[in-house]
Amino acid sequence: MQYTVKTSRLSYPETVAALTTAITGAGNTVFATIDQAAAAAKVGLTLRPTTLIVFGNPKGGTGLMAAFPLAALDLPLKLLVWEDGGAVKVAYTPMSVIAARYAVTGMDPLLANMDHALDTLSGAVA
């Protein structure tokens, strides 16, 4: 599967806040929180509530990007949160998918840890 989608048990703003707290609580850095609906509104367009959270941990990602520079096209990691028909969804691309995209080899423990982290973080609201 190219991406994983989970349904949050929380409201949209609660989901964004809880994910941000879980991300930083796990020792990661939130590099950006992009309110895509607000950006659309600035140019006169309408978009359902949609936020992209860009985050990572340089301790994990740096070695991966040093060995496989093209992996930086998909790093740092991202969680997408959006409202869809009354439900709040959270999606991400598993690190194993990103690794396959760039033919990453020899980093199975790191990739497994990153996949586990994505599953755990998204599970905090599911």
One Martini backbone bead per residue (centre of mass of N, CA, C, O) as a GRO file, in nm:
protein
  126
    1MET     BB    1   0.099   0.035   0.020
    2GLN     BB    2   0.125   0.389  -0.019
    3TYR     BB    3  -0.082   0.428   0.226
    4THR     BB    4  -0.214   0.546   0.541
    5VAL     BB    5  -0.545   0.524   0.696
    6LYS     BB    6  -0.710   0.698   0.963
    7THR     BB    7  -0.949   0.729   1.218
    8SER     BB    8  -1.049   0.966   1.422
    9ARG     BB    9  -1.184   1.031   1.757
   10LEU     BB   10  -1.145   1.325   1.692
   11SER     BB   11  -1.134   1.623   1.623
   12TYR     BB   12  -0.968   1.819   1.424
   13PRO     BB   13  -0.822   2.006   1.631
   14GLU     BB   14  -0.753   1.772   1.826
   15THR     BB   15  -0.580   1.610   1.631
   16VAL     BB   16  -0.360   1.815   1.574
   17ALA     BB   17  -0.279   1.855   1.871
   18ALA     BB   18  -0.219   1.555   1.947
   19LEU     BB   19  -0.002   1.506   1.735
   20THR     BB   20   0.192   1.727   1.821
   21THR     BB   21   0.233   1.616   2.106
   22ALA     BB   22   0.331   1.331   2.023
   23ILE     BB   23   0.573   1.416   1.858
   24THR     BB   24   0.727   1.577   2.080
   25GLY     BB   25   0.708   1.352   2.303
   26ALA     BB   26   0.899   1.157   2.108
   27GLY     BB   27   1.144   1.367   2.010
   28ASN     BB   28   1.041   1.545   1.795
   29THR     BB   29   1.019   1.768   1.515
   30VAL     BB   30   0.836   2.046   1.422
   31PHE     BB   31   0.870   2.216   1.118
   32ALA     BB   32   0.555   2.204   1.017
   33THR     BB   33   0.229   2.372   0.989
   34ILE     BB   34  -0.013   2.324   0.732
   35ASP     BB   35  -0.283   2.524   0.639
   36GLN     BB   36  -0.454   2.458   0.354
   37ALA     BB   37  -0.724   2.607   0.392
   38ALA     BB   38  -0.604   2.888   0.449
   39ALA     BB   39  -0.452   2.914   0.182
   40ALA     BB   40  -0.702   2.898   0.003
   41ALA     BB   41  -0.854   3.145   0.124
   42LYS     BB   42  -0.637   3.362   0.031
   43VAL     BB   43  -0.743   3.283  -0.288
   44GLY     BB   44  -1.067   3.215  -0.280
   45LEU     BB   45  -1.076   2.922  -0.164
   46THR     BB   46  -1.207   2.592  -0.099
   47LEU     BB   47  -1.127   2.382   0.189
   48ARG     BB   48  -1.115   2.149   0.371
   49PRO     BB   49  -0.995   2.056   0.649
   50THR     BB   50  -0.628   2.094   0.620
   51THR     BB   51  -0.329   1.927   0.748
   52LEU     BB   52   0.030   1.954   0.753
   53ILE     BB   53   0.272   1.754   0.918
   54VAL     BB   54   0.614   1.832   0.972
   55PHE     BB   55   0.855   1.575   1.065
   56GLY     BB   56   1.136   1.482   1.294
   57ASN     BB   57   1.464   1.303   1.335
   58PRO     BB   58   1.791   1.353   1.286
   59LYS     BB   59   1.894   1.079   1.402
   60GLY     BB   60   1.746   0.916   1.168
   61GLY     BB   61   1.752   1.080   0.887
   62THR     BB   62   2.051   1.149   0.826
   63GLY     BB   63   2.167   0.868   0.756
   64LEU     BB   64   1.974   0.814   0.526
   65MET     BB   65   2.047   1.068   0.352
   66ALA     BB   66   2.351   1.009   0.329
   67ALA     BB   67   2.311   0.726   0.179
   68PHE     BB   68   2.015   0.845   0.047
   69PRO     BB   69   1.954   1.140  -0.088
   70LEU     BB   70   1.661   1.102  -0.227
   71ALA     BB   71   1.498   1.066   0.042
   72ALA     BB   72   1.466   1.382   0.088
   73LEU     BB   73   1.201   1.408  -0.081
   74ASP     BB   74   1.038   1.252   0.185
   75LEU     BB   75   1.193   1.432   0.380
   76PRO     BB   76   1.030   1.465   0.610
   77LEU     BB   77   0.780   1.369   0.773
   78LYS     BB   78   0.414   1.300   0.733
   79LEU     BB   79   0.093   1.437   0.832
   80LEU     BB   80  -0.245   1.399   0.737
   81VAL     BB   81  -0.524   1.621   0.795
   82TRP     BB   82  -0.884   1.554   0.757
   83GLU     BB   83  -1.207   1.635   0.654
   84ASP     BB   84  -1.470   1.369   0.601
   85GLY     BB   85  -1.789   1.357   0.640
   86GLY     BB   86  -1.730   1.401   0.972
   87ALA     BB   87  -1.452   1.287   0.944
   88VAL     BB   88  -1.126   1.212   1.068
   89LYS     BB   89  -0.817   1.205   0.900
   90VAL     BB   90  -0.512   0.998   0.879
   91ALA     BB   91  -0.203   1.029   0.693
   92TYR     BB   92   0.062   0.812   0.548
   93THR     BB   93   0.387   0.724   0.457
   94PRO     BB   94   0.557   0.463   0.471
   95MET     BB   95   0.886   0.403   0.506
   96SER     BB   96   0.894   0.145   0.330
   97VAL     BB   97   0.798   0.295   0.075
   98ILE     BB   98   1.018   0.504   0.059
   99ALA     BB   99   1.255   0.305   0.049
  100ALA     BB  100   1.171   0.164  -0.214
  101ARG     BB  101   1.177   0.415  -0.397
  102TYR     BB  102   1.518   0.440  -0.313
  103ALA     BB  103   1.669   0.170  -0.260
  104VAL     BB  104   1.689   0.089   0.033
  105THR     BB  105   1.964  -0.046   0.224
  106GLY     BB  106   2.068  -0.166   0.541
  107MET     BB  107   1.796  -0.027   0.728
  108ASP     BB  108   1.579  -0.197   0.878
  109PRO     BB  109   1.565  -0.097   1.175
  110LEU     BB  110   1.505   0.200   1.110
  111LEU     BB  111   1.250   0.155   0.938
  112ALA     BB  112   1.090   0.010   1.157
  113ASN     BB  113   1.093   0.245   1.359
  114MET     BB  114   0.950   0.451   1.174
  115ASP     BB  115   0.693   0.287   1.130
  116HIS     BB  116   0.621   0.265   1.427
  117ALA     BB  117   0.597   0.567   1.480
  118LEU     BB  118   0.368   0.627   1.282
  119ASP     BB  119   0.166   0.430   1.410
  120THR     BB  120   0.170   0.552   1.696
  121LEU     BB  121   0.093   0.843   1.634
  122SER     BB  122  -0.174   0.780   1.483
  123GLY     BB  123  -0.286   0.604   1.727
  124ALA     BB  124  -0.342   0.848   1.928
  125VAL     BB  125  -0.633   0.909   1.753
  126ALA     BB  126  -0.769   0.613   1.671
   0.00000   0.00000   0.00000
